[in-house]
Amino acid sequence: MKAEILIRKGKKPALARVLQEFNTPLKRYPRFGTWCYMIAGRTGVHVLDPGQRYKESLPWPRFGKETGNLNRILDALDSVFPGKKIESIIVTHRHFDHAELAPGVQEALGKKQGSTPPIRAHPLERKRAGTGYVNAAIETVFRRAGYNKWKLEDVKDGDKLEGTGFMIRHMPGHTRGTIGLVDEKQKVMITSYNPQHMTSAYTRVFYRVLDSKPEKRQRYRTIPKGYTIYSTHPDI
């Protein structure tokens, strides 16, 4: 799967994405998956939601055949942003299909570029969100995938994404610590879901199963007027 360039500044790519393998019982890759986004800054690139390490479509067990998602990211970075340093790996939320591969990407990039980009997530994702296997904290997700070492930093609502026009926004609703990126000047939003789908009864029930105590208020229930939205799931 080749990287797709979404936005250019002049002739240079500013925003790109590559579809990562993620399968469900009803939908299979490459007709389904999770988008990993790459955002260019002044001095480097930020990676958003690297995806999952293993092919299993359930959060347990987490072992077996690997997806090849790591190579998809590295190949996409080499083709779209050759020679650029990766400054950070941002995770929108703790679910395995978005976050699981982050330590592997961090390790590979550390070896490749000689410096280790931090994994960045909202501090609420460090905490278990009630009972149930899928409600595990983000570092538990990392350990279940077989990793034992990573560098994790907290972000907060309103943080600027270095060298870009994007701001990190806290978007609770999918999980308590879900975040997204918003560029108010360019009117571009990157989220882990399509806000228009948050109003359906099915989606509300689905998210309540995933998170035993979801937030009552969703910051972006609808797309602000004039915005282009990019989701990390093609059909969610």
Backbone as CSV, one residue per row, in Angstrom:
resi,resn,N_x,N_y,N_z,CA_x,CA_y,CA_z,C_x,C_y,C_z
1,MET,0.849,-1.193,0.000,0.000,0.000,0.000,0.886,1.244,0.000
2,LYS,0.759,2.067,-1.036,1.573,3.266,-1.154,0.971,4.407,-0.347
3,ALA,1.837,5.327,0.052,1.376,6.496,0.795,0.584,7.417,-0.126
4,GLU,-0.377,8.082,0.475,-1.237,9.031,-0.241,-0.944,10.439,0.282
5,ILE,-0.587,11.345,-0.606,-0.331,12.730,-0.213,-1.653,13.495,-0.250
6,LEU,-2.011,14.101,0.866,-3.294,14.789,0.994,-3.179,16.291,0.816
7,ILE,-2.110,16.873,1.342,-1.925,18.325,1.292,-0.471,18.619,0.948
8,ARG,-0.269,19.595,0.091,1.067,20.080,-0.239,1.176,21.551,0.120
9,LYS,2.388,21.953,0.479,2.723,23.364,0.608,3.711,23.675,-0.495
10,GLY,3.219,24.344,-1.526,4.023,24.485,-2.728,4.140,23.125,-3.369
11,LYS,5.371,22.679,-3.600,5.590,21.364,-4.178,5.891,20.300,-3.131
12,LYS,6.030,20.709,-1.875,6.431,19.772,-0.832,5.218,19.175,-0.119
13,PRO,5.239,17.857,0.143,4.149,17.233,0.895,4.074,17.792,2.312
14,ALA,2.859,18.112,2.750,2.651,18.607,4.110,1.888,17.605,4.965
15,LEU,1.018,16.830,4.344,0.226,15.827,5.059,0.062,14.610,4.155
16,ALA,0.406,13.438,4.699,0.283,12.193,3.935,-0.236,11.110,4.865
17,ARG,-0.635,9.992,4.286,-1.107,8.875,5.094,-0.864,7.566,4.362
18,VAL,-0.798,6.479,5.132,-0.665,5.138,4.573,-1.627,4.236,5.333
19,LEU,-2.305,3.350,4.610,-3.291,2.470,5.235,-2.593,1.284,5.884
20,GLN,-2.837,1.120,7.189,-2.242,0.040,7.959,-3.218,-1.127,8.079
21,GLU,-2.660,-2.333,8.195,-3.509,-3.523,8.273,-4.274,-3.579,9.583
22,PHE,-5.575,-3.729,9.472,-6.467,-3.979,10.607,-7.679,-4.695,10.040
23,ASN,-7.946,-5.884,10.541,-9.055,-6.692,10.040,-10.137,-6.848,11.099
24,THR,-11.368,-6.930,10.645,-12.492,-7.271,11.513,-13.132,-8.530,10.942
25,PRO,-14.031,-9.170,11.692,-14.683,-10.364,11.137,-15.416,-10.109,9.821
26,LEU,-15.834,-8.869,9.576,-16.608,-8.561,8.375,-15.827,-7.784,7.322
27,LYS,-14.737,-7.122,7.720,-13.986,-6.289,6.780,-12.505,-6.640,6.867
28,ARG,-11.870,-6.764,5.692,-10.495,-7.209,5.641,-9.631,-6.183,4.929
29,TYR,-8.373,-6.137,5.315,-7.380,-5.312,4.648,-7.123,-5.884,3.256
30,PRO,-6.915,-5.077,2.208,-6.761,-3.616,2.213,-8.048,-2.828,1.967
31,ARG,-9.210,-3.490,2.010,-10.466,-2.744,1.862,-10.868,-2.096,3.179
32,PHE,-10.125,-2.400,4.218,-10.362,-1.823,5.531,-9.010,-1.682,6.209
33,GLY,-8.932,-0.923,7.271,-7.675,-0.756,7.989,-7.718,0.460,8.875
34,THR,-6.544,0.947,9.265,-6.427,2.209,9.996,-5.417,3.081,9.269
35,TRP,-5.726,4.342,9.143,-4.812,5.276,8.492,-3.761,5.754,9.480
36,CYS,-2.517,5.679,9.073,-1.420,6.311,9.804,-1.088,7.603,9.070
37,TYR,-1.123,8.723,9.782,-0.878,10.033,9.173,0.538,10.500,9.456
38,MET,1.083,11.250,8.516,2.417,11.836,8.642,2.304,13.321,8.340
39,ILE,2.683,14.151,9.310,2.530,15.595,9.202,3.906,16.240,9.182
40,ALA,4.185,17.024,8.151,5.486,17.670,8.022,5.527,18.966,8.808
41,GLY,6.605,19.146,9.581,6.859,20.406,10.261,8.023,21.126,9.598
42,ARG,8.509,22.178,10.236,9.628,22.930,9.661,10.919,22.122,9.662
43,THR,11.115,21.326,10.716,12.393,20.610,10.849,12.247,19.094,10.831
44,GLY,11.037,18.580,10.814,10.858,17.132,10.850,9.425,16.736,10.579
45,VAL,9.108,15.473,10.903,7.805,14.899,10.604,7.221,14.285,11.874
46,HIS,5.910,14.390,12.014,5.189,13.762,13.117,4.352,12.614,12.570
47,VAL,4.372,11.469,13.258,3.601,10.296,12.859,2.417,10.161,13.808
48,LEU,1.226,9.940,13.247,0.007,9.823,14.052,-0.607,8.442,13.864
49,ASP,-0.791,7.713,14.957,-1.438,6.401,14.996,-0.744,5.363,14.104
50,PRO,0.332,4.756,14.615,1.074,3.778,13.804,0.326,2.479,13.547
51,GLY,-0.692,2.159,14.356,-1.476,0.949,14.097,-1.080,-0.216,14.981
52,GLN,-1.419,-1.415,14.528,-1.213,-2.601,15.355,-0.042,-3.429,14.868
53,ARG,0.526,-4.195,15.802,1.691,-5.033,15.485,1.277,-6.380,14.899
54,TYR,0.243,-6.982,15.491,-0.139,-8.341,15.115,-1.438,-8.360,14.318
55,LYS,-1.651,-9.458,13.573,-2.782,-9.556,12.669,-4.117,-9.802,13.371
56,GLU,-4.107,-10.327,14.593,-5.353,-10.659,15.276,-6.286,-9.453,15.317
57,SER,-7.585,-9.692,15.100,-8.550,-8.600,15.051,-9.226,-8.342,16.389
58,LEU,-8.834,-9.082,17.410,-9.361,-8.868,18.760,-8.221,-8.449,19.680
59,PRO,-8.536,-7.746,20.778,-7.462,-7.275,21.671,-6.786,-8.379,22.464
60,TRP,-7.168,-9.628,22.261,-6.496,-10.749,22.893,-6.629,-11.959,21.984
61,PRO,-5.670,-12.882,21.908,-4.308,-12.678,22.415,-3.519,-11.816,21.446
62,ARG,-2.441,-11.226,21.894,-1.641,-10.347,21.037,-0.297,-11.004,20.752
63,PHE,-0.298,-11.967,19.856,0.932,-12.607,19.385,0.604,-13.313,18.077
64,GLY,1.614,-13.910,17.464,1.390,-14.608,16.203,2.028,-13.873,15.042
65,LYS,1.350,-13.893,13.889,1.892,-13.255,12.697,1.800,-11.739,12.796
66,GLU,2.868,-11.077,12.361,2.875,-9.619,12.389,2.286,-9.056,11.106
67,THR,1.812,-7.820,11.184,1.084,-7.203,10.089,1.972,-6.682,8.957
68,GLY,3.198,-6.321,9.279,4.019,-5.616,8.302,3.789,-4.117,8.322
69,ASN,3.028,-3.643,9.313,2.726,-2.213,9.397,3.963,-1.359,9.644
70,LEU,4.942,-1.901,10.369,6.169,-1.141,10.615,6.856,-0.796,9.294
71,ASN,6.992,-1.775,8.421,7.640,-1.509,7.138,6.822,-0.559,6.274
72,ARG,5.506,-0.610,6.394,4.669,0.319,5.627,4.958,1.764,6.040
73,ILE,5.116,1.988,7.338,5.417,3.339,7.816,6.794,3.780,7.353
74,LEU,7.793,2.926,7.536,9.162,3.294,7.156,9.271,3.549,5.656
75,ASP,8.604,2.720,4.855,8.631,2.910,3.403,7.926,4.208,3.008
76,ALA,6.800,4.503,3.677,6.066,5.729,3.372,6.882,6.963,3.724
77,LEU,7.554,6.930,4.861,8.381,8.061,5.265,9.533,8.273,4.291
78,ASP,10.153,7.172,3.852,11.271,7.279,2.906,10.819,7.823,1.554
79,SER,9.618,7.449,1.135,9.159,7.866,-0.188,8.599,9.285,-0.205
80,VAL,7.910,9.688,0.871,7.251,11.003,0.891,8.125,12.065,1.545
81,PHE,8.846,11.677,2.601,9.664,12.636,3.356,11.103,12.136,3.457
82,PRO,11.780,11.902,2.351,13.138,11.339,2.396,14.108,12.242,3.146
83,GLY,14.852,11.618,4.072,15.869,12.351,4.815,15.340,13.173,5.972
84,LYS,14.027,13.207,6.162,13.448,14.001,7.242,13.511,13.245,8.568
85,LYS,13.816,13.952,9.622,13.836,13.375,10.961,12.415,13.273,11.506
86,ILE,12.111,12.181,12.194,10.799,12.011,12.820,10.881,12.569,14.235
87,GLU,10.030,13.546,14.527,10.111,14.261,15.798,9.234,13.663,16.883
88,SER,8.106,13.045,16.512,7.242,12.462,17.534,6.310,11.434,16.918
89,ILE,5.823,10.537,17.770,4.829,9.528,17.397,3.605,9.801,18.272
90,ILE,2.551,10.271,17.678,1.358,10.670,18.424,0.324,9.556,18.342
91,VAL,-0.308,9.257,19.477,-1.337,8.225,19.543,-2.650,8.881,19.950
92,THR,-3.682,8.738,19.107,-4.957,9.398,19.411,-5.640,8.792,20.624
93,HIS,-5.469,7.464,20.822,-6.056,6.809,21.996,-5.426,5.438,22.167
94,ARG,-5.765,4.754,23.236,-5.040,3.580,23.691,-5.419,2.268,23.003
95,HIS,-6.435,2.218,22.181,-6.858,0.946,21.587,-5.763,0.348,20.707
96,PHE,-5.651,-0.984,20.744,-4.515,-1.662,20.119,-4.387,-1.382,18.631
97,ASP,-5.506,-1.197,17.926,-5.414,-1.002,16.477,-4.857,0.363,16.104
98,HIS,-4.687,1.245,17.080,-4.085,2.554,16.855,-2.715,2.680,17.517
99,ALA,-2.555,2.070,18.699,-1.393,2.366,19.546,-0.358,1.259,19.631
100,GLU,-0.734,0.031,19.345,0.091,-1.128,19.688,1.508,-1.070,19.121
101,LEU,1.657,-0.587,17.910,2.952,-0.616,17.224,3.877,0.535,17.618
102,ALA,3.395,1.480,18.400,4.174,2.687,18.684,5.581,2.408,19.215
103,PRO,5.771,1.513,20.196,7.145,1.259,20.661,8.044,0.658,19.578
104,GLY,7.469,-0.157,18.693,8.257,-0.723,17.614,8.715,0.331,16.627
105,VAL,7.829,1.265,16.294,8.197,2.375,15.419,9.252,3.242,16.090
106,GLN,9.067,3.491,17.368,10.019,4.305,18.127,11.409,3.667,18.111
107,GLU,11.474,2.384,18.358,12.762,1.685,18.364,13.428,1.720,16.989
108,ALA,12.645,1.446,15.944,13.199,1.413,14.586,13.710,2.783,14.159
109,LEU,12.957,3.830,14.476,13.379,5.173,14.106,14.587,5.618,14.916
110,GLY,14.649,5.195,16.188,15.805,5.536,17.005,17.086,4.993,16.414
111,LYS,17.029,3.758,15.910,18.203,3.152,15.284,18.520,3.819,13.949
112,LYS,17.486,4.167,13.212,17.680,4.700,11.860,18.212,6.122,11.862
113,GLN,17.684,6.970,12.760,18.048,8.386,12.713,18.957,8.827,13.847
114,GLY,19.254,7.905,14.770,20.193,8.231,15.827,19.600,8.990,16.998
115,SER,18.301,9.253,16.967,17.600,9.894,18.090,16.226,9.267,18.202
116,THR,15.719,9.181,19.420,14.469,8.476,19.676,13.308,9.452,19.790
117,PRO,12.366,9.424,18.854,11.199,10.313,18.962,10.269,9.814,20.055
118,PRO,9.729,10.703,20.886,8.831,10.260,21.953,7.474,9.829,21.420
119,ILE,6.862,8.878,22.120,5.448,8.573,21.912,4.667,9.572,22.754
120,ARG,3.637,10.163,22.182,2.890,11.203,22.888,1.410,10.842,22.919
121,ALA,0.811,10.929,24.104,-0.598,10.601,24.280,-1.154,11.399,25.451
122,HIS,-2.470,11.455,25.554,-3.100,12.157,26.669,-2.883,11.365,27.954
123,PRO,-2.644,12.029,29.090,-2.375,11.308,30.339,-3.505,10.394,30.793
124,LEU,-4.751,10.670,30.392,-5.850,9.790,30.775,-5.721,8.408,30.150
125,GLU,-4.940,8.305,29.070,-4.756,7.002,28.437,-3.763,6.131,29.195
126,ARG,-3.103,6.700,30.187,-2.221,5.905,31.050,-3.021,5.129,32.096
127,LYS,-4.299,5.477,32.254,-5.121,4.894,33.308,-6.105,3.888,32.731
128,ARG,-6.308,2.832,33.465,-7.324,1.848,33.077,-8.702,2.503,33.130
129,ALA,-9.522,2.221,32.122,-10.826,2.876,32.024,-11.944,1.933,32.426
130,GLY,-11.879,1.411,33.647,-12.913,0.515,34.129,-12.539,-0.942,33.904
131,THR,-13.540,-1.817,33.964,-13.301,-3.244,33.829,-13.264,-3.645,32.358
132,GLY,-12.759,-4.848,32.113,-12.756,-5.360,30.742,-11.388,-5.288,30.103
133,TYR,-11.102,-6.272,29.268,-9.790,-6.393,28.632,-9.491,-5.219,27.715
134,VAL,-10.502,-4.706,27.034,-10.269,-3.636,26.066,-10.060,-2.281,26.728
135,ASN,-10.276,-2.202,28.031,-10.144,-0.932,28.736,-8.776,-0.747,29.377
136,ALA,-7.800,-1.522,28.944,-6.467,-1.460,29.529,-5.789,-0.132,29.246
137,ALA,-4.877,0.250,30.130,-4.078,1.458,29.933,-3.130,1.270,28.760
138,ILE,-2.677,2.377,28.199,-1.880,2.316,26.973,-0.576,1.537,27.169
139,GLU,0.048,1.660,28.334,1.298,0.939,28.542,1.066,-0.564,28.712
140,THR,-0.117,-0.951,29.172,-0.479,-2.371,29.199,-0.627,-2.898,27.774
141,VAL,-1.189,-2.079,26.882,-1.302,-2.443,25.467,0.088,-2.695,24.884
142,PHE,1.042,-1.840,25.232,2.419,-2.023,24.752,3.006,-3.341,25.258
143,ARG,2.826,-3.614,26.550,3.399,-4.829,27.135,2.768,-6.086,26.535
144,ARG,1.468,-6.053,26.305,0.791,-7.211,25.720,1.308,-7.517,24.314
145,ALA,1.802,-6.496,23.631,2.345,-6.688,22.285,3.798,-7.161,22.300
146,GLY,4.352,-7.365,23.500,5.696,-7.911,23.615,6.790,-6.881,23.797
147,TYR,6.435,-5.614,23.987,7.444,-4.579,24.185,7.719,-4.410,25.680
148,ASN,8.935,-4.063,26.013,9.286,-3.824,27.418,10.007,-2.498,27.627
149,LYS,10.121,-1.702,26.552,10.829,-0.433,26.667,10.207,0.574,25.706
150,TRP,9.952,1.785,26.214,9.429,2.871,25.382,9.601,4.192,26.104
151,LYS,9.475,5.245,25.363,9.536,6.599,25.911,8.196,7.260,25.632
152,LEU,7.428,7.516,26.701,6.072,8.043,26.579,5.971,9.402,27.257
153,GLU,5.427,10.372,26.537,5.227,11.716,27.072,3.748,12.091,27.014
154,ASP,3.339,12.931,27.949,1.954,13.400,27.992,1.761,14.631,27.111
155,VAL,0.564,14.758,26.567,0.162,15.982,25.876,-1.076,16.531,26.568
156,LYS,-1.372,17.770,26.311,-2.585,18.360,26.877,-3.321,19.153,25.809
157,ASP,-4.568,19.403,26.067,-5.390,20.157,25.133,-4.779,21.530,24.872
158,GLY,-4.635,21.870,23.602,-4.088,23.169,23.238,-2.618,23.172,22.905
159,ASP,-1.926,22.043,23.126,-0.510,21.968,22.747,-0.361,22.163,21.245
160,LYS,0.649,22.914,20.859,0.942,23.100,19.441,1.808,21.940,18.943
161,LEU,1.538,21.488,17.750,2.363,20.468,17.126,3.520,21.175,16.439
162,GLU,4.712,20.961,16.959,5.878,21.751,16.591,6.078,21.851,15.084
163,GLY,6.228,23.090,14.621,6.547,23.331,13.225,5.393,23.176,12.262
164,THR,4.164,23.009,12.787,2.987,22.850,11.933,1.918,23.845,12.376
165,GLY,0.814,23.876,11.648,-0.320,24.700,12.040,-1.318,23.953,12.907
166,PHE,-1.007,22.690,13.237,-1.949,21.862,13.993,-1.820,22.073,15.500
167,MET,-2.956,21.946,16.157,-3.046,21.991,17.604,-3.639,20.673,18.091
168,ILE,-3.124,20.167,19.199,-3.681,18.961,19.803,-4.937,19.336,20.574
169,ARG,-6.029,18.651,20.286,-7.292,18.915,20.963,-7.770,17.652,21.669
170,HIS,-8.196,17.808,22.914,-8.772,16.705,23.676,-10.193,16.472,23.160
171,MET,-10.468,15.250,22.695,-11.763,14.911,22.107,-12.362,13.703,22.813
172,PRO,-12.676,13.800,24.097,-13.201,12.636,24.835,-14.514,12.166,24.234
173,GLY,-14.739,10.872,24.341,-15.956,10.301,23.789,-15.698,8.896,23.305
174,HIS,-14.662,8.705,22.498,-14.262,7.358,22.069,-13.576,6.665,23.232
175,THR,-12.614,7.343,23.838,-12.081,7.008,25.156,-11.961,8.333,25.906
176,ARG,-11.659,8.253,27.176,-11.582,9.489,27.974,-10.449,10.394,27.525
177,GLY,-9.362,9.771,27.025,-8.202,10.575,26.648,-7.999,10.696,25.155
178,THR,-9.025,10.455,24.367,-8.877,10.576,22.919,-8.479,11.996,22.530
179,ILE,-7.524,12.097,21.618,-7.105,13.392,21.098,-7.202,13.396,19.579
180,GLY,-7.189,14.577,19.007,-7.138,14.752,17.568,-6.291,15.967,17.248
181,LEU,-6.118,16.238,15.980,-5.351,17.397,15.534,-6.269,18.338,14.767
182,VAL,-6.150,19.621,15.051,-6.977,20.626,14.386,-6.092,21.775,13.914
183,ASP,-6.204,22.103,12.642,-5.552,23.281,12.081,-6.660,24.284,11.777
184,GLU,-6.813,25.274,12.634,-7.927,26.215,12.503,-7.753,27.147,11.315
185,LYS,-6.513,27.431,10.945,-6.279,28.329,9.817,-6.606,27.643,8.498
186,GLN,-6.122,26.415,8.337,-6.371,25.666,7.105,-7.708,24.925,7.134
187,LYS,-8.359,24.897,8.312,-9.640,24.212,8.513,-9.535,22.728,8.152
188,VAL,-8.581,22.083,8.825,-8.359,20.652,8.655,-8.397,19.988,10.027
189,MET,-9.061,18.847,10.123,-9.162,18.101,11.372,-8.798,16.645,11.118
190,ILE,-7.973,16.079,12.006,-7.636,14.657,11.949,-8.114,14.030,13.255
191,THR,-9.001,13.041,13.153,-9.566,12.412,14.344,-9.514,10.897,14.211
192,SER,-9.775,10.201,15.324,-9.781,8.741,15.296,-11.138,8.190,14.891
193,TYR,-12.079,9.044,14.560,-13.426,8.642,14.170,-14.026,9.800,13.387
194,ASN,-15.118,9.542,12.705,-15.840,10.615,12.028,-16.877,11.184,12.991
195,PRO,-16.771,12.448,13.387,-17.708,13.008,14.361,-19.169,12.871,13.959
196,GLN,-19.469,12.831,12.673,-20.856,12.712,12.240,-21.458,11.383,12.647
197,HIS,-20.605,10.368,12.856,-21.107,9.051,13.222,-21.369,8.925,14.718
198,MET,-20.924,9.885,15.520,-21.071,9.798,16.969,-22.519,9.946,17.411
199,THR,-23.399,10.394,16.542,-24.781,10.636,16.930,-25.655,9.402,16.767
200,SER,-25.191,8.355,16.091,-26.022,7.179,15.867,-26.131,6.349,17.141
201,ALA,-27.280,5.719,17.329,-27.503,4.891,18.512,-26.535,3.727,18.553
202,TYR,-26.261,3.110,17.386,-25.337,1.980,17.319,-23.961,2.388,17.812
203,THR,-23.472,3.550,17.338,-22.135,3.997,17.704,-22.048,4.296,19.188
204,ARG,-23.079,4.899,19.752,-23.066,5.200,21.191,-22.991,3.919,22.009
205,VAL,-23.749,2.893,21.610,-23.709,1.613,22.321,-22.349,0.957,22.152
206,PHE,-21.803,0.991,20.918,-20.505,0.383,20.632,-19.411,1.000,21.491
207,TYR,-19.374,2.337,21.572,-18.344,3.000,22.358,-18.547,2.774,23.851
208,ARG,-19.782,2.591,24.277,-20.016,2.327,25.691,-19.465,0.958,26.074
209,VAL,-19.501,0.002,25.156,-18.901,-1.302,25.417,-17.381,-1.176,25.516
210,LEU,-16.783,-0.356,24.645,-15.340,-0.194,24.651,-14.840,0.532,25.884
211,ASP,-15.600,1.488,26.354,-15.185,2.286,27.505,-16.343,2.311,28.488
212,SER,-16.153,1.737,29.669,-17.259,1.561,30.597,-17.835,2.880,31.101
213,LYS,-17.024,3.937,31.064,-17.514,5.244,31.508,-17.127,6.313,30.499
214,PRO,-17.744,6.292,29.320,-17.383,7.292,28.317,-17.815,8.686,28.736
215,GLU,-17.160,9.677,28.201,-17.528,11.048,28.494,-18.937,11.334,27.981
216,LYS,-19.703,12.133,28.741,-21.049,12.473,28.314,-21.029,13.507,27.200
217,ARG,-19.961,14.295,27.131,-19.912,15.351,26.135,-18.815,15.061,25.130
218,GLN,-19.170,15.094,23.864,-18.198,14.919,22.794,-17.906,16.285,22.193
219,ARG,-16.650,16.718,22.235,-16.322,18.084,21.824,-16.700,18.356,20.380
220,TYR,-16.411,17.422,19.500,-16.691,17.637,18.078,-17.731,16.621,17.615
221,ARG,-18.989,16.879,17.929,-20.061,15.987,17.479,-20.359,16.201,15.997
222,THR,-20.101,17.381,15.530,-20.305,17.676,14.116,-19.048,18.356,13.584
223,ILE,-18.900,18.305,12.275,-17.748,18.939,11.659,-17.983,20.436,11.595
224,PRO,-17.071,21.266,12.116,-17.236,22.710,11.997,-17.354,23.125,10.535
225,LYS,-18.102,24.174,10.294,-18.379,24.617,8.937,-17.079,24.888,8.172
226,GLY,-17.008,24.334,6.970,-15.871,24.580,6.098,-14.661,23.706,6.347
227,TYR,-14.740,22.791,7.296,-13.585,21.948,7.624,-13.520,20.706,6.740
228,THR,-12.290,20.280,6.472,-12.033,18.972,5.885,-11.613,18.046,7.009
229,ILE,-12.251,16.887,7.086,-11.934,15.960,8.170,-11.294,14.701,7.609
230,TYR,-10.237,14.252,8.284,-9.583,12.995,7.963,-9.667,12.101,9.188
231,SER,-10.194,10.898,8.996,-10.354,9.958,10.088,-9.294,8.886,10.015
232,THR,-8.994,8.247,11.152,-8.009,7.170,11.137,-8.628,5.835,10.761
233,HIS,-9.943,5.751,10.669,-10.611,4.563,10.125,-11.344,4.967,8.855
234,PRO,-11.192,4.226,7.763,-11.880,4.592,6.526,-13.394,4.641,6.652
235,ASP,-13.976,3.726,7.445,-15.433,3.596,7.461,-16.061,3.820,8.832
236,ILE,-15.301,4.379,9.772,-15.860,4.584,11.118,-15.900,6.069,11.415
